[in-house]
Amino acid sequence: MTQTAQTLSTDATAQIIEALNQSVAETAVTTMLAQNFHWNVTGMAFGTLHDLFQTIYEDHFKAQDDLAERIRALEGHAEGTLAGMLKRSKVSEVEEAPSAEEMIRLMKDAQETLAETIAGAGETAANHGDTLTEDMCIERGQVHEKFAWMLRAHLK
């Protein structure tokens, strides 16, 4: 049975909010990772990678807001601290400036992690009949898989 934010059980809502907060955390960390790479990429593919990393961080900045707003629509608390997001995220920061090829590999891995996490959030939502959250997660997962594919193409 299809549920809306107001008709979900308390337990279902808590599980969906937790999955969405995980998605927000990883999206936020990946946003900063992409911006870091955008600022610091060098080499023969500078222009292409500079633009690609910008496309990624601009997309992710909007996405983290959409995910957090869904949490709020479910009357949950959207994790809003960097420390909390870093602690929760399966995507890690990179402090040094790696080579362009390593940046591509790290960003590809982050995109694959995001796709997996958001697919899991969508599955959690689907299991509780929350088709609106499920739909959002399907759309986001497709975006992350496309970015991962584009990055893999640079590594061949």
N, C-alpha and C positions, 0 to 999 in steps of 0.2 A: 504494500500500500504506500502510495506517495505521501510524504510528509513535508510540511513547511516548517520554517523556523519556530513557529508558535505551537506546532502540534507534535514535535519530537519529544520523546521522553527525556527526563533529566540525564539518565545514563547515556543515551544516544548522543545528546547534545555535548556532554562532557568528552566523549570519545572523539567526536568530530572536531571539536575545538582543539583538543590536544594534537590531532593529526594536522590541522591547519596551522597551529602555532609552530609545529616542526617545519612545515612548508615555508612559513614566513621567515623563520630563522635561516634556513638554508638559502632562500632567495635573497635575503638581505646580505648574507656573507658573500654569496656569489656576485651580487651587484657590486660590492666593494672590490672584490677580486678582479672583476672585469674592468672597473675604473682604474685600479692600480696598473693592470696590464696595458690599458689604453694610454696611460701617462708614460709608461716606461718601456714600451716595446721599441726595439731598434732592429736594423738589418734590412735586407733586400725587400722583404715583404712588409715594411713599415706601414705604408699607406693602406694596404688592404687590411692588415690586422688592426691598425689604429681605428679604422672605420668599423670593423666587425666588433671589436670590443666595445665601442661606443653604442652600437646597435643593441648589443646584449645588455649593457648596464641601463640604458634608457628603457628597454622593454621590462627588465626586472624591477626597476624602481616603481613603475606603474603596477606591476603584478603584485609586489608585496603590499601595496596599498589595497588592491582589490581583495586579496586574501584576508588582510586584517579587517577590512570592512565586512567581509562575510562572517568573521568571528564575532564582530560587534552585532551584526544582524541576528546572530544566534545568542546574543546577550552574554557573550563570553569576554574575557580579558585578553586583548591582543598584546603579546609580549612586545614591549617597546624599548627594551634596553639592549645596547650593543653587547654588554657582558652576558646577559641572558641568552642572546641569540648565539654568540660564540660558544657558550657552554653547551647549548642544545644541538648545534649544527654538526652534521657529519661532513660538511665542507669546511676545510681549514683555510686560514689566512696564509699568505706567503709574504714574508718580510723582505727577503732579498729580491733582486730583479733577475729572474731566471732568463735563459735564452728564449728567443721567440718560439722555437720549437717546444721548449718545456712549458711556456705559457699556453700554447695551443693544447698540449696534452693535459695540463692541469685544468684548463677551462672545459675541455671535453669531458674529463672525469666529473667535474662539478655538474655539468649539464646532465650526465647520465644519472648521477646521484639525485639531482632534483627531479628528473623524470620518474625515477623509482619511488621517491618519497611522495610525490604528488599523486602518482597512480595509487599508492597505498591509501592516501587520504580519500581519494575518489572511491576506492573499494569500501572503506569504512563508511562513507556517506551512503553508498549504494546499499550496503547491508542494513542500513537503518531507514531506507526509503527516502533519503534526502537527495532527490534528483537534481535540485538546483546546485548544491555543492558538488555533487558528482560531475555535473556538466562543466562547471568551472574548472574542476581538476582535470577532466579529459582535455579541455582546450589548452590548459597550461602544460600538460604533459606532452602534447603534440608540439608545442613551441620548443620545449627543452630537447625533445628528440631531434627536431630539425636543426637546432643549434649544434647538437652533438654530431650529427651527420656532416654538417658544414665544416666543423673543426676536424673531424676524422679525415675529410677529403684533403686537408692541408698536410696531413701526416703520411700520405701515400706516395 
